[in-house]
Amino acid sequence: MNKLSGWDDTIVALATAPGIGAIGVIRLSGEKSFSIINTLFPSKNLLQQPSHTLHVGFLKEEETILDEVVVSIYKGPKSYTGEDVVEISCHGSPFVQQQIINACIKSGARLAKAGEFTQRAFLNGKLDLAQAESVADLIASNSAASQKAALHTMRGGFSENLKMLRDRLITFSALIELELDFSQEDVEFADRKQFYELIEELSTSTNQLINSFSLGNVIKNGVSVAIVGKPNAGKSTLLNSLLNENRAIVSDIAGTTRDTIEEIINIDGILFRLIDTAGIRQHTADIIESEGVERSLAKIKNADLVVYLFDGTDTVEEVVNKKIELQQQELKFLLVANKIDIPGEAEVKNKFSSVGGMIFISAKHHLHTEVLKERMVDAVLQGSLQMESTVVTNARHYHALKEVAISLTEIKNGLDNKLSGDLLALDIRRCLQYLGEITGEITHEDQLDYIFRSSVSESNYLSFVS
């Protein structure tokens, strides 16, 4: 990747989260990094020191001591950005940090823009675009699953899949293009049967990546779970039981919960946003309760998963009718019979034996709530989570892959209809373009600026070498 104009200066920024702490790290990147640090660090000439070494001493601006620091030096290209990089570990006072940054700016650096360190790593070929975007995903990860997905992409797992797809398509593309040079002689260099088999294989791989986005969205953003049911079914008790704390007010009086209550719980590395809704009943004279019911219905429509809670004393007919209704709405749901301790677990299970897939619990006594958690995870993951395989979590990648799939379908249709090589070549080029846009092999400067500006600031990501 050739460096864009205006990217040959030296930048500086705080590389750790702002605020008071024990230590803060300030990062410099660019060709003047060592000369700038030399003016501020008189203890020794860092230009003469080997790369990947640490140096302790006082940082000074003229005769004023700014702080006692540890300076880490990384000589390009073996650095995160591919440029000369200096990291200053200072004390975690925001005042001290700002003084050091100001001194670096006075010595010839400029303040880095959001995402600029990773953008430079991309421009210098240290990361492709998919890997660069995953840095922000890793920093924003808030569960084990999102961390593993981001690490898999950052280490090149996703890019390797795309490279395989692209390289194989380029091979046939070159043969098709070669045919165009000999169009007068009516020859075929690309075996159409092998090409068709390749397109089928690429379509399968692409669709697998596209289908993984629903899982990727769960991993990245969590799962919204609406806990719904009739008044006094035990929804708030269940919320408290899952959280192991008294978050919601619990009462035997129907209609206690008037508005939705939301809390987050981590189950097996997946974040679930639990939404305790107002009890749903068809007719109520209470205006406030009526508004709560309307909000509950809205939450059901937007939820990734509905946990519909029944009282163990409800009739089988009520449960069956509600199951049919949820199926008709095409909602992902779990049917849960609560309060099984009142009539007795065996009696409730026997009663609802004809209704498949029900979960039997007592939220009040924490009975079988772990089973419910397991079923919640299974419902959204639909099987075990294998992070060794690629999971698409980025919406930009998802939409580009959709375009790749469309292009592959058009190529397949072209082969079926025995289209000429020049028409096939157009569809192949379009497919290659969208594959290249994901990894950054085909980019536009405005697109890059938007991607890196809109990413979560990655400056607090630990440096590493390659």
Secondary structure as UniProt FT lines:
FT   TURN            5..6
FT   STRAND          11..14
FT   STRAND          21..29
FT   TURN            31..32
FT   HELIX           33..40
FT   TURN            42..43
FT   HELIX           46..48
FT   STRAND          53..61
FT   TURN            62..63
FT   STRAND          64..74
FT   TURN            76..77
FT   STRAND          85..92
FT   HELIX           94..106
FT   TURN            107..108
FT   STRAND          110..111
FT   TURN            114..115
FT   HELIX           116..123
FT   TURN            124..125
FT   HELIX           129..140
FT   HELIX           144..154
FT   TURN            155..156
FT   HELIX           157..181
FT   HELIX           183..185
FT   HELIX           192..221
FT   STRAND          223..229
FT   TURN            231..232
FT   HELIX           235..243
FT   TURN            254..255
FT   STRAND          261..267
FT   TURN            268..269
FT   STRAND          270..276
FT   HELIX           287..302
FT   STRAND          305..311
FT   TURN            312..313
FT   HELIX           316..328
FT   TURN            329..330
FT   STRAND          333..338
FT   TURN            340..343
FT   HELIX           345..351
FT   TURN            352..354
FT   TURN            356..357
FT   STRAND          359..360
FT   TURN            363..366
FT   HELIX           369..381
FT   TURN            387..388
FT   HELIX           395..416
FT   TURN            417..418
FT   HELIX           421..439
FT   HELIX           445..454
FT   TURN            459..460
//
